[in-house]
Amino acid sequence: MLEWIRDSWARPDPPALVFAKTATTEQGVVVSVDGDLRYRERDSPQWYPATTDEFYHHLRTHGQPTLLPLSETALTRQHFTPSPLSK
């Protein structure tokens, strides 16, 4: 699954691995930005770097994600990149 999204950030609408919303979490989205996995939930104030081990842990606890274009999620590219104001 990680190969489906790896090196895809330059595409006009990059693919994302999307975990369904649960009773305790919002929809979770994993994207690959310049080779780094980044995870963010819809209600989170920031994205988090994700290791392969963390991804597999998330699979075990939240089930298998769906592959969707980023545009079909509640998040945008700006949700996964640093703000120009923070530089």
C-alpha positions as CSV (number, residue, x, y, z in Angstrom):
1,M,0.0,0.0,0.0
2,L,2.8,2.4,0.8
3,E,4.2,1.9,-2.7
4,W,0.9,3.2,-4.1
5,I,1.5,6.6,-2.6
6,R,5.3,6.8,-2.6
7,D,6.9,9.5,-4.8
8,S,3.5,10.8,-5.9
9,W,3.4,14.3,-4.3
10,A,4.3,16.0,-7.6
11,R,1.1,14.7,-9.2
12,P,-1.7,17.2,-9.7
13,D,-3.9,15.2,-7.3
14,P,-1.7,12.8,-5.3
15,P,-3.1,9.5,-4.0
16,A,-3.7,9.2,-0.2
17,L,-4.4,6.3,2.1
18,V,-7.5,7.1,4.0
19,F,-8.5,5.5,7.3
20,A,-12.2,5.6,8.1
21,K,-13.5,7.7,11.0
22,T,-14.1,5.7,14.2
23,A,-15.9,6.5,17.5
24,T,-12.7,8.0,18.9
25,T,-10.9,9.4,15.8
26,E,-11.6,11.5,12.8
27,Q,-10.8,10.4,9.2
28,G,-7.0,9.7,9.1
29,V,-5.0,10.4,5.9
30,V,-1.5,9.3,5.0
31,V,0.4,10.9,2.1
32,S,4.0,10.7,0.9
33,V,5.5,14.2,0.7
34,D,9.0,14.2,-0.9
35,G,9.6,10.6,0.3
36,D,8.3,11.2,3.8
37,L,5.1,9.6,5.1
38,R,2.8,12.2,6.8
39,Y,-0.3,11.4,8.8
40,R,-3.1,13.8,9.8
41,E,-6.6,13.5,11.1
42,R,-9.2,15.9,9.9
43,D,-9.5,17.7,13.3
44,S,-5.8,17.7,14.1
45,P,-3.9,21.0,14.2
46,Q,-0.9,19.6,12.4
47,W,0.5,16.6,10.4
48,Y,2.8,14.1,12.0
49,P,5.7,12.2,10.4
50,A,4.8,8.5,10.2
51,T,7.2,5.6,10.2
52,T,6.5,2.3,8.5
53,D,6.1,0.7,11.9
54,E,3.5,3.3,12.9
55,F,1.7,2.8,9.7
56,Y,1.5,-1.0,10.4
57,H,0.3,-0.3,14.0
58,H,-2.4,1.9,12.6
59,L,-3.4,-0.9,10.2
60,R,-3.8,-3.2,13.1
61,T,-5.9,-0.8,15.2
62,H,-8.0,1.0,12.5
63,G,-8.2,-1.6,9.7
64,Q,-7.2,-1.2,6.1
65,P,-7.3,2.2,4.4
66,T,-8.9,3.1,1.1
67,L,-6.8,4.6,-1.7
68,L,-8.3,7.9,-2.8
69,P,-7.1,11.0,-4.5
70,L,-6.3,13.7,-1.9
71,S,-9.0,15.9,-3.4
72,E,-11.6,13.3,-2.2
73,T,-10.6,13.7,1.4
74,A,-11.4,16.5,3.8
75,L,-7.7,17.7,3.6
76,T,-5.7,19.6,1.1
77,R,-2.0,19.8,0.2
78,Q,-1.7,22.7,2.6
79,H,-2.6,20.4,5.5
80,F,0.6,18.4,4.9
81,T,3.1,21.1,4.2
82,P,4.7,23.8,6.4
83,S,3.0,27.2,6.4
84,P,4.9,30.0,4.8
85,L,4.3,31.9,7.9
86,S,6.2,29.4,10.1
87,K,9.5,29.9,8.2
